[in-house]
Amino acid sequence: MDAPSRGQADGTDPADQWVLNPDTGDYELRLNGTPGRPAVPRPRGASRSGPAAPSSAPSSAPGRVPGQRGHRAAPAPAAPDADGTRDPGRRGRPQQRKRGARRKALMWTGGALGLVLVGGSAFAYYWYDRLNGNIDTVDIGDVGSDKVLADGPVNILVIGNDVRTGEGNEAYGNRDNVTGHADTTLLFHVAGDRSNATVVSIPRDMMTTIPDCETRQPDGSTEVVPGSKGTTRFNESFGVNGRDPGCTMRTVEEIAGVEVDHFMMFDFNAVKTLSTAVGGVEVCLEKPLKDLDGGTKLDLPIGRSTLEGEQALSFLRNRHGLKNESDLDRIEMQQKFVASMIRQLKEDTLDSPSKMLDVADAATKSLTVDKGIGSATKLLTLAKELTRIDLKNITLMTLPVVDNPAEPTPVTVVPDPVKAPQVFAMLQDDVSFTEVKKKEKDAKDKQAALLKGARAEASAVHVDVLNGGGPAGAAQETLVWLRTGEGVARSANRGNAPAEVDRTRLEYAPEQADQARKLADLMGLPASALKPGGEDSDASQPMRLTLGPDFKKAGVPVAAPKKVDVGQSRADDKMCGA
């Protein structure tokens, strides 16, 4: 409706005149230019379609709807005469009374509707603006993705920062730690078809090599932070020598051989506020758990306990009373806590808008992310996609490790030389750790389609072999194996690749697809190893096979295992078996 149809002859929209009185918490109608009622300016950023967010949180209730001040009240009905009749001079014409009633009804309806719409848009804008204001972002340069959700698998790195800022947090360690380290790190792998997810905890005391890292400075310039000299603890990938979360992402990419799309970093305060916002997180203990040092005053009985706030953080930081009182034991407890919180969110919180706002507010207050997901809208898009995954198809595990053989009395660990590569190979090939019902997607799956079709004869396969990170002499060994054992005479050893690759790959022109399929069959290459070129690829040149760290020896399939023998749990596993 236009303004005149709502009773305003001057074209003023009544919705623009409803304003929130901060003193009373009620909406009031104030008319510009009315004597005794000064004009009320719109809130900053408001438009004709509705105001922007108020400077303080709106009342949870919309407030009473006041009378339409500034309009003449309808006259009281004329009193009947003694004989029961009315004075004709006070009766008025029926048509005028009907038009007046309709006009007044429209005015009330328009004003009330305007109040609802304006109040609703103000409320939504308030929360959108508030959540955006909560989120801190870090420019991590060319690492990561600009897309919230890229096509195919998505990898998100969740970093628990152990910075001690915040009330009570100095009890958990070195209070001089002003930047924090990568204390708890989870690699969250989301399957390309969104049917399953895998969460891999990376131990903070795992020895690894940290690569050089290009960081973005506050003035917009870039600075390269040198990597580690030899191996060092993984938790030093963040917060040491100016390393930012992008450095942790690069370190994980080097370790796991996967591209990390985004990061989310939380601090100690997030545990307190989130656990409180969801109404507490249930844990279950087989024996009492008590902090013997008294630093956190944690004292939990056998059985179920619901933890929130300071108590939840104490639980996650505690090592005392566990099997070996090690960080690996603590990781196992943290995984159970995370699984319980996920269940709480999905089963109780998602259906309650008020709880969702509380959780979103609590989460974003202690959240730092990359620019690719650095807004409330982008985070909501990501969250909606993740909620599609059934809890029983979310696997949690710790990266398999062994004691560091370089230490006489090991206090650090190194990746298990057999099991860790198997876990990473499954992530690289997007293989689920759970029994997910297949969705008849082979025809739609781009990678699976690469292996479907005709095969060339072995004698027609034309390929150059390079070593890009495989064992020493792997290219020559493979060449001999192909020529003498498999009949691939048109093959050549081209030595070392210009740069190492994360995993074995076979590059070819579209017209060479039949040759690529044949070579994949011979060598046991997974579909993900096949890299078809564009239309400008030269089919007259040989294909290019680059052997990566996943290549063991000629004749041993490169394809990822379908399962691996490591300790796992599911997000739907309930503590105490109930």
C-alpha positions, -999 to +999 in steps of 0.1 A: +000+000+000+011+036-006+012+061+022-020+080+014-040+048+015-029+044+051-044+078+061-014+101+056-022+128+032+013+142+031+027+109+019+045+101+051+047+063+058+034+056+093+060+028+096+088+054+095+072+072+125+073+043+149+104+045+170+118+027+200+119+048+232+151+036+249+138+049+283+107+028+283+115+000+258+082+007+240+076+017+204+060+052+200+045+071+171+061+105+168+050+129+141+076+153+126+065+189+130+038+182+156+039+209+183+053+194+216+065+163+198+099+169+183+109+150+152+128+118+159+157+111+136+160+076+121+187+053+135+220+055+116+218+036+083+180+034+083+161+036+050+125+042+040+120+004+041+129+002+078+154+012+103+188-002+109+199-019+140+193+000+172+223+010+192+214-014+220+198-048+219+160-047+213+137-059+239+128-096+235+091-085+235+080-061+208+065-036+233+030-024+235+013-007+206+005+029+217-025+049+206-023+069+174-013+102+189-017+132+166-050+120+151-084+132+162-103+106+183-136+093+170-165+111+185-185+093+212-219+079+202-247+103+207-268+096+238-304+086+231-332+110+241-358+102+267-381+086+242-354+063+229-346+083+197-315+103+189-312+139+179-311+140+140-286+168+142-261+146+160-266+115+139-243+121+109-247+105+075-243+067+073-218+068+043-196+092+061-195+069+092-187+039+070-158+057+052-145+070+085-145+035+100-128+020+070-101+047+070-095+043+107-093+005+103-067+009+075-047+033+096-046+009+125-038-021+102-011-002+083+005+011+115+005-023+132+018-041+101+045-014+097+055-019+133+059-057+128+078-054+096+101-027+108+106-043+142+114-077+125+139-062+100+155-042+128+158-074+149+173-094+120+197-066+110+207-062+147+218-098+150+234-099+116+254-068+124+262-081+159+275-115+147+295-099+119+310-075+145+320-105+167+340-123+140+377-116+136+393-124+103+429-130+092+442-125+057+462-156+050+472-148+015+471-174-012+465-204+010+429-216+014+399-210-007+378-179-015+347-202-018+327-211+013+321-246-002+341-256-031+329-285-053+341-318-041+357-325-007+362-296+017+389-295+045+385-272+074+412-268+101+399-261+136+426-247+158+423-244+196+445-215+206+459-219+242+463-181+247+456-174+284+438-141+281+405-139+299+393-142+334+406-173+352+425-186+322+460-179+337+455-211+358+460-233+328+496-226+322+521-199+311+504-165+316+532-149+295+518-167+265+502-137+248+497-151+213+491-187+220+500-219+201+481-245+181+472-265+212+443-285+199+441-290+162+414-309+142+414-315+105+377-317+095+373-335+062+339-332+046+332-357+018+325-345-017+290-359-017+284-345+019+274-380+031+301-383+057+329-365+075+362-374+092+377-354+121+414-361+127+431-348+158+467-338+153+488-341+185+504-308+196+536-327+206+540-344+173+574-336+157+572-323+122+588-299+097+572-264+095+575-248+060+584-212+052+552-192+055+542-159+038+522-138+062+502-107+056+511-077+078+487-051+092+500-025+067+492-048+038+528-059+031+539-095+032+566-111+053+580-146+049+584-163+083+612-189+080+602-225+086+617-247+113+653-258+112+647-296+112+617-309+131+599-292+159+566-296+178+535-292+157+520-266+181+548-242+171+532-238+136+511-210+151+522-181+173+560-186+171+581-160+153+550-144+139+534-174+124+497-170+117+469-196+112+479-198+075+512-212+086+494-240+105+473-246+073+504-249+052+520-273+078+490-296+077+490-296+039+526-307+040+518-335+065+485-347+051+489-341+014+455-324+011+445-288+004+430-270+034+402-247+024+395-228+056+404-224+092+385-216+124+404-207+156+389-206+190+404-197+224+397-209+259+368-185+264+349-202+235+348-234+255+332-216+284+307-196+265+297-223+240+292-250+267+270-226+286+250-215+256+240-251+247+229-257+283+258-278+293+276-308+277+271-342+291+301-364+298+303-398+314+333-412+334+342-448+343+361-436+374+363-403+393+384-376+378+402-351+400+429-325+394+454-336+421+474-304+416+444-283+424+451-258+396+416-262+381+397-276+411+382-303+388+364-330+408+340-352+389+323-384+401+317-417+383+289-416+358+272-387+341+280-351+347+269-320+328+297-295+323+296-258+313+317-227+317+348-230+338+342-266+346+340-275+309+373-259+302+389-276+332+377-309+318+392-303+284+426-291+298+430-318+324+455-347+322+455-359+358+438-392+365+439-404+328+457-435+316+491-422+311+484-385+319+495-377+284+483-353+257+471-383+237+448-393+266+435-358+268+428-358+231+405-388+235+385-370+262+383-339+241+369-360+212+342-374+234+333-339+246+332-326+210+309-355+200+286-348+229+284-311+220+276-319+184+248-342+195+235-315+218+235-289+190+219-311+165+192-327+187+183-298+209+196-265+198+190-264+160+152-264+165+153-234+189+159-200+172+166-184+206+192-210+215+207-208+180+212-171+185+228-176+219+251-203+204+260-181+174+267-151+196+289-172+220+308-189+192+315-158+171+327-138+201+358-161+204+361-170+167+388-161+142+385-172+106+399-167+071+383-142+048+367-169+027+342-176+056+346-142+073+309-132+077+278-144+094+262-153+061+291-174+049+293-192+082+256-199+081+260-214+046+288-236+059+268-247+089+237-256+069+258-278+047+275-296+076+241-303+094+232-325+064+256-351+076+242-379+098+259-381+132+266-418+127+287-409+096+310-385+114+342-403+124+366-390+151+401-402+155+436-392+165+464-393+139+483-426+145+516-418+161+545-436+178+570-425+204+598-403+189+627-427+184+652-398+184+646-393+222+661-416+248+631-409+270+603-400+246+582-370+254+572-363+218+557-384+191+561-389+153+535-401+127+531-438+126+551-448+094+525-473+083+491-462+096+494-424+092+500-426+054+470-449+052+448-424+070+460-396+048+455-417+016+419-422+025+414-385+031+431-377-002+409-402-021+378-391-002+372-426+012+347-428+040+357-444+074+320-453+079+296-475+061+278-449+041+250-460+019+260-454-017+239-430-037+243-446-071+265-417-079+291-434-102+276-419-133+276-384-117+309-387-100+335-370-122+365-390-109+348-424-111+338-415-147+374-411-156+380-449-151+350-458-172+356-464-209+378-481-234+413-492-227+442-490-251+467-519-256+497-518-235+519-514-266+500-481-274+507-465-240+531-436-244+544-422-211+572-403-195+580-413-159+594-388-133+602-390-096+584-363-076+589-376-041+589-413-044+618-436-032+652-430-047+654-447-081+616-452-083+614-438-119+640-462-133+625-491-114+591-483-128+604-479-163+620-514-162+588-529-147+566-513-174+588-523-203+598-559-194+568-570-174+538-551-188+546-545-224+547-507-222+576-502-246+569-465-253+580-453-219+609-433-208+627-422-175+628-384-173+645-383-139+634-360-111+603-338-115+608-300-113+591-300-079+578-327-055+541-336-056+518-345-027+509-378-044+513-397-076+496-382-107+491-390-143+486-360-167+473-366-202+454-351-231+417-359-235+425-380-266+448-401-245+421-412-220+422-448-232+459-449-226+455-433-191+429-459-181+452-488-192+481-474-172+459-468-142+449-505-144+485-517-146+497-496-117+467-496-095+462-458-097+431-444-081+408-422-101+420-391-082+455-396-097+442-390-132+446-354-143+431-348-178+443-316-195+422-291-214+414-290-251+447-273-258+466-304-244+490-319-270+481-355-277+512-360-297+533-357-266+536-386-241+516-387-210+534-376-178+535-399-148+549-383-117+556-406-087+548-391-053+554-401-017+524-426-019+543-447-044+560-476-027+574-497-055+566-509-090+538-535-089+523-523-056+490-505-062+490-468-054+452-467-046+442-458-011+431-485+013+394-489+019+399-491+057+427-487+082+432-502+117+431-472+139+410-462+170+378-445+159+346-432+174+314-419+159+296-386+168+265-406+177+283-428+202+268-420+236+288-421+268+279-448+293+263-467+265+230-449+267 
